[in-house]
Each structure stands twice: as C-alpha cells, then as structure tokens.
Amino acid sequence: MIFINIMLSCIATTVMATALTTALPPITKDLGVSMQTGSGSPAVIHWPWAHARRR
C-alpha cells in the first residue's frame, strides 16, 4: 500500500511539473511578468498609488 502511494505521488508530481513547464511561459507573457526577476514590467503594470507614497 505504501509503494502504491509513493508511485501515485511520483506520477502526480511529474504531471504537475510538465503542466507548469508547458503553461507557465504563456501565463507570464500575458501578465507581463519577467521569468528572471519575478517582477512585472513598469510599462505593463502601473500602480498609480505606489508613487504617491514616495513624495
């Protein structure tokens, strides 16, 4: 029973890793998020209240 549980966990992990590898680039492109820094481009994501606090 433990062996079956471990096998199912490995299969589920592999499926999720493949799904994220396939789906993540289009999602990040749509959201304007950089894959290297994990932050959005200021030209794409603009928060008007973020600059008001600096004044």
Secondary structure in CASP SS format (residue, H / E / C, confidence):
PFRMAT SS
TARGET T0000
AUTHOR 0000-0000-0000
METHOD secondary structure of the structure
MODEL  1
M C 1.00
I H 1.00
F H 1.00
I H 1.00
N H 1.00
I H 1.00
M H 1.00
L H 1.00
S H 1.00
C H 1.00
I H 1.00
A H 1.00
T H 1.00
T H 1.00
V H 1.00
M H 1.00
A H 1.00
T H 1.00
A H 1.00
L H 1.00
T H 1.00
T H 1.00
A H 1.00
L H 1.00
P H 1.00
P H 1.00
I H 1.00
T H 1.00
K H 1.00
D H 1.00
L H 1.00
G C 1.00
V E 1.00
S C 1.00
M C 1.00
Q C 1.00
T C 1.00
G C 1.00
S C 1.00
G E 1.00
S C 1.00
P C 1.00
A C 1.00
V C 1.00
I C 1.00
H C 1.00
W C 1.00
P H 1.00
W H 1.00
A H 1.00
H H 1.00
A H 1.00
R C 1.00
R C 1.00
R C 1.00
END
